[in-house]
Amino acid sequence: MILLHDYWRSSASYRVRIALELKQIAYERHDIALLEGLQRAPEHLARNPQGFVPTLEIDGAVLTQSLAIIDYLDATRPDPPLVPRDPLARSHVLAQALVIAADIHPVDNLRVMKRLQSQFGADQAARDDWYRHWIYEGFDALERMAGDGPFLGGEAPNLADICLVPQMYNARRLEMDLAVYPKLVAADAAAAAVPEIAAAHPDRVRPTA
């Protein structure tokens, strides 16, 4: 059994769900309620020392960090490929993905938001403004890095799109003006039309209880 420990609205978890769906890998979900602090529970820390999500139990191993998990899936289940094999194309896709995964997401995640509140007294409006700032800064660059589509990564969805889709979801939650990013909006729309990507959407996995 392949078991994904994730949180329904976590961007990093969303990435891994998309990768699993694109590769048509059957899995079960175990929801880790981040807002309740369950990521710090001893049993979760035992499987993920950082206390983060996602964590994937697969092939007798326990994997952490979304991009590392996706890299493992791409190495062990190569179809469809999520990172190009050509070195130059690979570098371009990784650069697109890392704008989000390394530059936008880390400064906008839950623990940073909590620190802004506890150390600096930032209210919800200030935290939302912080969140939007870093998405805008990253998207400004990513729009210029986008090719001719239809997907952000090219002719087929790949790692760049796997990172883009959750970040676009976050941007819409924050009611950001995305009209200034026509290439990103088009790539996101193309991705949303892929059934496997649609199946990973937070609304499809959100706990009902």
KAURRA-V460367 format. One line per field, one symbol per residue. ss: DSSP state (~ for helix, > for strand, _ for the rest). A space follows every 10 residues. Layout:
ss = ???
This chain:
ss = __>>>>____ ~~~~~~~~~~ ~~_____>>> >__~~~_~~~ _~~~~~~___ ____>>>>__ >>>>_~~~~~ ~~~~~~____ ______~~~~ ~~~~~~~~~~ ~~~~~~~~_~ ~~~~~~~~~~ ___~~~~~~~ ~~~~~~~~~~ ~~~~~_____ >__>____~~ ~~~~~~~~~~ ~~~_______ _~~~~~~~~~ ~~__~~~~~_ _~~~~____
